[in-house]
Amino acid sequence: MYSRFDPTACARCSNLHVCTGTPHCPCFDLPLSEETLEYIASHYDECLCNACMEELGIKL
């Protein structure tokens, strides 16, 4: 049975990570700009790992 706390593949790099989809998720602590968040939302249908979100935040 699937649980939202099971590891899933990052939509960008395919590395496994756990997304809780709650404010307790590690990604909620990342200081990402509104521009970065909009880019991620428009280019990916699933969650990204923290490493990819950090990398995109630096590039944008």
N, C-alpha and C positions, 0 to 999 in steps of 0.2 A: 504494500500500500504506500502511496506517495504522501510524503509530509512536506510542508513548505520549509521545514528545517533540514531536509535532506540536501546534500551537496548537489549543485546544479552547475552546468557548464556556462562559463561567461560567454555572452553573445558576441564578444569581440575576439577573445584569444582562446576560448575553449577550456581554460583552466577551471578546475572545480572550485567552487566557493559556496558558502551558505548565506542565503538571503532570507531574513525573517520577515521582510516587508513591514516592519514596525520601527518605531523610533529607537528601538534597542539594536537595530542593525548597525554594524560598523560604518556603513556608508553615510549614515546620518551625521557623523562627526566630520566628514570631509568638507573643507571650505571651498565649495565649488560656486562659481559665478552663475548668474541666471543664464548667461549665454551658453555656458558649458552644459547646464542642465537641459536647456532647450535643444542643443545639438544632440545630446545623448537620446533624448526622448524622440527626436525626429529620425534618428538613424538606426535605432535598435529597438526591437520588440520585447526583449527580455533583459534581465538584470546584467550588469557588468560587475566584474570583480573590482575591488578597491584599487588595485594596481592600474588597471585600465582607466578607471575614473580619474585617478590622480594624474596619469599621463595626459589624458585629454584636457584636464584642467590646466596643465602647464602649457600645452600647445596652443590652446585657444586664447 
